[in-house]
Amino acid sequence: MTSKTKKIQKTIERQQERIAAGDYYEAHQQLRTISARYVKSQDWDSALDVLHGGALALLKAGQGGSGGDLTRALVDVLEKSEKTADSTNKEKLLSLLRAFPPNEPTKKQFVTEMIQWSAKVGEYPAGDPELHHVAGLLYAEEAEPYDAERHLALGTRDSPEVLARVEYDWYTQDDSHTAALYCARCIFPYLLTSNLRSANKAYLIFTSRLSSSNKALMVQEVSSTSSDMRVYPSLPLLNFLGLLLLAVQRGSADLFKQLAKHYTSYVKEVAGWNDALAQIGEMYFGIKIPRQGNPLFDMMGSMMGFGGSSKPQAKKREPVQLPPTEGLD
């Protein structure tokens, strides 16, 4: 351990002692002052170590306001120093994110700023998937579905399982006929971000849980020469989602058009679905739509309830017949 490292460690330990003694304000001010001194001399690593150690101690002590302030200061140092989103820097951020007290208001701003930083310096324009995944997972644990889904939709290969669980748990608080509305909140965001693998995985997990948790729900197995799928006679829109995934997987514009026509009366009653499907039609099947603003983010915002607070709504209707079996061939 170098002399500078020892000095930094002693500084952190001294402030940790203050925090343990309940002298939160003094510790916070001292950490701010010391880190600012390192920033002024462009000793970025020392500034990051001081801010990380201090923020972690304050957050673990339940001081979300003071700790949150230092986490945002740490992101600011990462930006000024032009640090990359490597494993070391991401682990600093994730350790702080996990340490936030439940439902601490400053956490959302920290999450926003760390995602924005990772988007600037990393290879992912929407932000680093690992940061999104952990943020979404923590929001899911705190029963914050809107915040959870917007991050999980941009997360890792592990995110679809978490997102499907979030949506299913949310669905259980609603009427039984609304299953497709919650399932779509997994499917559409993944399709709109060109992530067919995750869309399929989320659909399978959601529908499997639906079937296993509702023994009275009628399920039929439908087979064609090239595929098999489960059909839910009482949930036509859920069947529509399964067939939509099949059409995208096959790149079949004809099947997509057939589905859109066959389920028109159902789809038009669900807010956001027509717009999302128009975007999917253009992305996967070359069916052009008029350009206004940024349709991708408008669609995701509409589907995932960005800025909203109400549950998905749809009228309960009698099921329609599925498209002819030959349409799946």
ZIFENWO-V524666 format. One record per run of one state. SS is the DSSP state (H for helix, E for strand, C for the rest). FROM is the first residue (numbers start at 1). LEN is the number of residues. Records with the same first field share a line. If there is no record, write none. Layout:
BEGIN
SS: FROM-LEN, FROM-LEN
END
This chain:
BEGIN
C: 1-2, 21-3, 41-3, 61-3, 81-6, 100-6, 122-7, 142-3, 153-6, 172-4, 193-3, 214-6, 224-4, 232-4, 251-2, 263-1, 268-5, 286-9, 305-20, 329-1
H: 3-18, 24-17, 44-17, 64-17, 87-13, 106-16, 129-13, 145-8, 159-13, 176-17, 196-18, 236-15, 253-10, 264-4, 273-13, 295-10, 325-4
E: 220-4, 228-4
END
